[in-house]
Amino acid sequence: MESINTVWCEGQEWCPITVTAGLISKKWHPVIISRLMVADELGFAELQERIPDISSKVLSDDLEELEEKGLVNREIVNEKPFRVKYSLTERGRSLEPVIEDMMDWGTDYLETSGPPP
């Protein structure tokens, strides 16, 4: 039996599944994207409050990566004191159905199987 990856990606230089996974595959990337979908625009501290288990360094690094990938906007709103607002780009916002499907699948999994081992 052929895998889905083989069937959908055979003969392609870039597999669409691999591209999508590469963009949002880090642990916190989908979580950051989902928080920005709900709030539209958040400062660093506000975003960290909404993801309490993430360290400042990881959040900063992940926001930088998401900005480099064209999924998050970073806007300096005040230089003294230094303040930055983060929001999703149009491309980042287009991930909404993917993030919603992840939420639905995760909810179903938790309801039927409990927390992962």
PATIDO-442469 format. One line per field, with one value per residue: residue number from 1; residue in one letter; x, y, z of N, C-alpha, C in turn. Coordinates in steps of 0.1 Angstrom, whole numbers, plus 5000, padded with zeros to 4 digits. Example, Ala and Ser with C-alpha at 12.3 -4.5 7.8 and 13.67 -1.06 7.14 Angstrom:
num: c(1	2)
residu: c(A	S)
neast: c(5132	5128)
nnorth: c(4943	4978)
nup: c(5078	5071)
caeast: c(5123	5137)
canorth: c(4955	4989)
caup: c(5078	5071)
ceast: c(5132	5129)
cnorth: c(4967	5000)
cup: c(5078	5079)
END
This chain:
num: c(1	2	3	4	5	6	7	8	9	10	11	12	13	14	15	16	17	18	19	20	21	22	23	24	25	26	27	28	29	30	31	32	33	34	35	36	37	38	39	40	41	42	43	44	45	46	47	48	49	50	51	52	53	54	55	56	57	58	59	60	61	62	63	64	65	66	67	68	69	70	71	72	73	74	75	76	77	78	79	80	81	82	83	84	85	86	87	88	89	90	91	92	93	94	95	96	97	98	99	100	101	102	103	104	105	106	107	108	109	110	111	112	113	114	115	116	117)
residu: c(M	E	S	I	N	T	V	W	C	E	G	Q	E	W	C	P	I	T	V	T	A	G	L	I	S	K	K	W	H	P	V	I	I	S	R	L	M	V	A	D	E	L	G	F	A	E	L	Q	E	R	I	P	D	I	S	S	K	V	L	S	D	D	L	E	E	L	E	E	K	G	L	V	N	R	E	I	V	N	E	K	P	F	R	V	K	Y	S	L	T	E	R	G	R	S	L	E	P	V	I	E	D	M	M	D	W	G	T	D	Y	L	E	T	S	G	P	P	P)
neast: c(5008	5006	5019	5002	5018	5035	5017	5005	5027	5045	5069	5071	5090	5088	5070	5037	5027	5050	5060	5040	5041	5068	5066	5050	5058	5072	5070	5056	5047	5021	5005	5012	5003	4976	4968	4973	4954	4930	4933	4941	4961	4990	5011	5045	5046	5019	5013	5029	5017	4994	5004	5015	5034	5056	5089	5106	5127	5123	5098	5105	5125	5108	5089	5105	5113	5088	5082	5102	5094	5072	5047	5041	5037	5058	5057	5070	5058	5064	5093	5104	5092	5105	5083	5066	5043	5027	5012	4992	5002	4987	4991	4997	4972	4958	4962	4942	4920	4936	4946	4922	4913	4933	4927	4901	4907	4925	4908	4889	4906	4915	4890	4884	4906	4921	4948	4979	5004)
nnorth: c(4988	5022	5051	5081	5103	5095	5091	5117	5133	5123	5126	5153	5183	5197	5185	5193	5187	5183	5209	5224	5212	5218	5246	5250	5232	5232	5229	5252	5268	5264	5271	5297	5309	5304	5319	5345	5345	5347	5370	5390	5411	5413	5423	5414	5406	5402	5381	5361	5358	5345	5321	5304	5283	5287	5297	5330	5332	5311	5319	5344	5335	5318	5336	5352	5333	5327	5352	5354	5334	5346	5345	5360	5393	5419	5447	5478	5498	5517	5534	5542	5536	5506	5489	5463	5450	5421	5404	5384	5378	5380	5356	5340	5342	5327	5301	5294	5274	5251	5252	5252	5227	5211	5218	5207	5179	5174	5179	5158	5136	5139	5136	5109	5094	5104	5123	5124	5097)
nup: c(5000	4991	5007	5018	5015	4994	4973	4970	4966	4948	4924	4926	4932	4957	4984	4992	5018	5033	5031	5045	5070	5077	5080	5102	5122	5146	5181	5194	5174	5160	5183	5189	5165	5167	5190	5180	5160	5174	5189	5171	5173	5193	5220	5231	5258	5264	5247	5257	5282	5274	5267	5289	5294	5278	5273	5275	5258	5239	5229	5217	5198	5182	5173	5157	5138	5126	5116	5097	5080	5068	5081	5104	5114	5126	5144	5154	5178	5197	5206	5230	5260	5246	5225	5209	5185	5176	5148	5126	5092	5060	5048	5071	5084	5066	5075	5092	5088	5089	5115	5130	5123	5135	5162	5164	5159	5180	5202	5199	5201	5228	5241	5235	5240	5261	5277	5259	5261)
caeast: c(5000	5014	5016	4996	5029	5040	5006	5003	5039	5053	5074	5072	5102	5084	5057	5029	5025	5062	5061	5032	5047	5080	5063	5043	5061	5078	5060	5048	5043	5006	5000	5014	4994	4962	4966	4972	4941	4920	4935	4945	4974	4994	5025	5052	5041	5005	5014	5035	5006	4984	5011	5023	5044	5067	5099	5108	5137	5116	5088	5112	5130	5097	5083	5114	5112	5075	5083	5111	5086	5062	5035	5038	5042	5064	5056	5075	5048	5069	5107	5108	5098	5104	5071	5064	5031	5027	5000	4994	5002	4976	4995	4995	4958	4952	4963	4931	4914	4945	4947	4909	4913	4942	4920	4890	4913	4930	4897	4884	4916	4914	4878	4883	4918	4928	4961	4989	5013)
canorth: c(5000	5034	5061	5093	5112	5090	5093	5131	5140	5116	5134	5168	5187	5200	5179	5202	5183	5186	5224	5229	5207	5226	5259	5250	5219	5234	5228	5263	5276	5265	5277	5312	5313	5303	5330	5357	5345	5351	5384	5399	5418	5412	5426	5402	5402	5397	5368	5352	5355	5336	5308	5304	5273	5290	5306	5342	5329	5303	5327	5353	5328	5313	5347	5356	5323	5329	5364	5351	5326	5354	5342	5369	5407	5425	5462	5486	5508	5527	5531	5544	5523	5498	5480	5456	5443	5410	5400	5375	5383	5374	5342	5334	5341	5316	5288	5293	5261	5241	5253	5248	5212	5206	5219	5197	5166	5173	5177	5145	5127	5140	5130	5095	5087	5111	5129	5114	5091)
caup: c(5000	4990	5017	5013	5010	4981	4963	4967	4964	4939	4912	4929	4939	4970	4988	5000	5032	5039	5032	5056	5083	5079	5084	5116	5129	5159	5191	5198	5162	5159	5194	5187	5154	5172	5199	5172	5153	5183	5194	5160	5176	5207	5224	5235	5272	5263	5240	5267	5292	5268	5265	5301	5295	5269	5279	5268	5247	5229	5222	5209	5187	5174	5166	5147	5127	5120	5108	5085	5071	5063	5087	5114	5112	5138	5142	5165	5181	5205	5208	5244	5261	5234	5224	5196	5184	5166	5142	5115	5079	5053	5047	5084	5086	5058	5082	5101	5087	5094	5130	5135	5122	5146	5174	5164	5160	5193	5211	5197	5207	5243	5246	5233	5244	5272	5274	5253	5271)
ceast: c(5009	5009	5009	5007	5034	5029	5005	5016	5049	5057	5074	5085	5100	5071	5050	5028	5038	5064	5053	5037	5059	5077	5057	5047	5067	5067	5051	5043	5028	5000	5001	5004	4980	4959	4965	4959	4930	4921	4938	4959	4977	5008	5031	5047	5027	5005	5019	5025	4997	4990	5020	5034	5056	5077	5101	5117	5130	5106	5095	5118	5119	5091	5092	5113	5099	5075	5091	5103	5074	5048	5031	5044	5047	5064	5061	5065	5053	5084	5111	5095	5095	5092	5070	5051	5033	5013	5003	4994	4990	4979	4993	4981	4952	4954	4952	4924	4923	4945	4934	4908	4922	4934	4909	4896	4918	4919	4891	4893	4915	4902	4877	4895	4925	4941	4970	4998	5026)
cnorth: c(5012	5044	5073	5102	5108	5093	5108	5138	5134	5125	5149	5171	5190	5193	5190	5199	5186	5201	5229	5225	5215	5240	5260	5238	5221	5234	5240	5271	5276	5272	5292	5317	5314	5315	5343	5357	5350	5366	5394	5405	5417	5417	5413	5397	5396	5383	5358	5349	5345	5322	5307	5294	5276	5299	5319	5339	5322	5311	5337	5347	5323	5324	5352	5346	5325	5341	5361	5343	5333	5351	5352	5383	5411	5440	5469	5497	5519	5524	5534	5545	5515	5488	5475	5450	5432	5407	5390	5382	5376	5359	5334	5332	5329	5302	5285	5279	5250	5241	5249	5233	5205	5207	5208	5183	5164	5171	5163	5134	5127	5134	5115	5087	5092	5117	5119	5109	5099)
cup: c(5000	5001	5010	5008	4996	4970	4960	4963	4954	4927	4914	4936	4954	4973	4996	5014	5039	5041	5044	5069	5087	5085	5098	5124	5142	5169	5193	5186	5160	5171	5193	5176	5159	5181	5191	5164	5161	5186	5183	5162	5190	5209	5229	5248	5272	5257	5250	5278	5287	5265	5277	5301	5286	5275	5270	5256	5235	5221	5213	5196	5177	5166	5155	5135	5119	5111	5095	5075	5065	5069	5098	5111	5126	5135	5155	5167	5190	5208	5223	5252	5249	5235	5210	5197	5173	5161	5131	5101	5072	5051	5060	5087	5078	5064	5091	5100	5092	5109	5136	5134	5132	5159	5175	5166	5174	5204	5211	5204	5222	5248	5245	5239	5257	5268	5268	5263	5271)
END
